[in-house]
């Protein structure tokens, strides 16, 4: 029972970080900047799935400058988040 309580506390402690990661400013910028590119190039795939990411990689040279910049910023943000979580 003690172990279950520890896992529950750990899960509850991590929950706010998951919510923040999903609603980060770079994620919002990515959605706003790339919606048109998604509709034009990759709408045959469900939004947010790995297929869209693969499609965007294939179509990288066809994406708008705003979308390309938002993707780069999002990748930097995700990379820094991973470094922070590894350092803990």
Secondary structure, 3 states (H helix, E strand, C coil): CHHHHHHHHHHHHHHHHHHHHHCCHHHHHHHHHHHHHHHHHHCCCCCCCHHHHHHHHHCHHHCCHHHHHHHHHHHHHHHHHHHHHHHC
